[in-house]
Amino acid sequence: MIKMKRIASLLFAFALLGSATIIAQNQQLPQQQAVEIDVSDQELSKFANAYQRIRLVNQKAQQEMVKKVEGSGFEIKRFNEIHQASLDPNTEIEVSADEKEKHKAVVAEIESMQGKFQEQMENAITEQGLEVERYEKIAMALQTDTELQQRLRELMQG
């Protein structure tokens, strides 16, 4: 099961790479296993409301992270190139000593912001009357359960 700490730690990478959903973050897990759970319409409605609030937290986090990156003198594209290379030992790019230092400093600043965003995401879930673990189970089930996906789509469009 995904822990909120993992979600928050992934928030950094996804914000800079353009993803805006928790479900997309869940899709990065290795081994997709079908999760079958019963979800009432009321519970799915709570999930949808929490999901929308988490998306807003994520958008705000993205904006703050972009400000940190740009405020350090990096262009987003260059920062992402350096960051991707730092995560993948098979990727080699030329990086100056100055860029390495700036990248390290920006990453540290962004990581220091994660606690605040994690708390906001957890609050978005619990304020809807769901437990974080239940939210995560529903999110995992949504990856493979097409009927549940359709119910959620209809709920969010209606």
Secondary structure by P-SEA (a helix, b strand, c coil): cccaaaaaaaaaaaaaaccccaaaaaaaccbbbbbbbbbcaaaaaaaaaaaaaaaaaaaaaaaaaaaaaaaacccaaaaaaaaaaaacccbbbbbcaaaaaaaaaaaaaaaaaaaaaaaaaaaaaaaacccaaaaaaaaaaaaccaaaaaaaaaaaac
